[in-house]
Amino acid sequence: MDLTVCDVKEMIDSEFEAKLIGILKENGLDFEITRCCSGNRLCIDLNGNTKTCDRTCCTSDIIVQTSTKDAVRIRQCDIIYIAIENRKSAVYVDGKRIETNYSLDYWKKSLNPKIFAQPHSSFLVNLCYVEEITKDFVKIKHKGKDYSVYTSSRKVNSFKNAFLNLNNAHT
């Protein structure tokens, strides 16, 4: 039997993971457990059928040069949003702000277009973390912290459609 189970539970805690491992071992199953989506979800590969997670939010890393000439590895699934600030792009990742000299066009070409969309000409948002979209702003939630970015009347409808398409891909 080839089976990969993704999206077992959101906000995985160690107690849940330990119970799940116990159940799998008790039943003599050959398995591999990996965390995806910034560690908030589990993917379970049964019977040694190890695959990489195929969720749209689990994609490859990007190595970027910061504005201070440091090099940083960023996982796409860890990017909350990117904003253009003072002619530089600020990448918001897990409570940190990484400033780069890359343009928003660079980011649009480099990131997965199924999970990143523009609600405004100055922002690129990871749709996996969107909580609410209004005509004026997008509410984003990541690890209990709330963020908000502006929408523009010109881009809000295509942003909503991208969000709805992401939601439909996960069901």
Secondary structure by P-SEA (a helix, b strand, c coil): cbbbbccccccccaaaaaaaaaaaaaacccbbbbbcccccbbbbbccccccccccccbbbbbbbbccccbbbbbcccccccccccccbbbbbcccbbbbbcccaaaaaacccccccccccccccccccccccccccbbbbbcccbbbbbbbbcccaaaaaaaaaaaaaaac
